[in-house]
Amino acid sequence: MALRQIEYEGVTITAAAFEVAGSGRFMVALSIARASAGCDRRYAQFLDPPSRDGLFDNIEDALESGIAFGRAIVDGDIPGGGVEHRGSGPN
């Protein structure tokens, strides 16, 4: 597994790439998390970045695609994909 994490516009975007059963192709998982103000709790969304068949030819492409997709979500460029912000109160 390979991991890349960035801080972007007040959230932490994490992409993780996993090789699919010795195939030489990689799937990516994406997390976008926001820490609540004055609280150690974090809220995260887990997403699957798009690719033609859900797989990428190499780790670097998988991670780059995941991070780019996360930035696009945070920027509001993905229809219906905005980052949900929850208050710090009880859930």
Summary of the structure (lengths in Angstrom):
residues: 91
radius of gyration: 14.1
end to end distance: 32.5
largest distance: 45.0
contacts: 236
relative contact order: 0.24
helix: 18%
strand: 36%
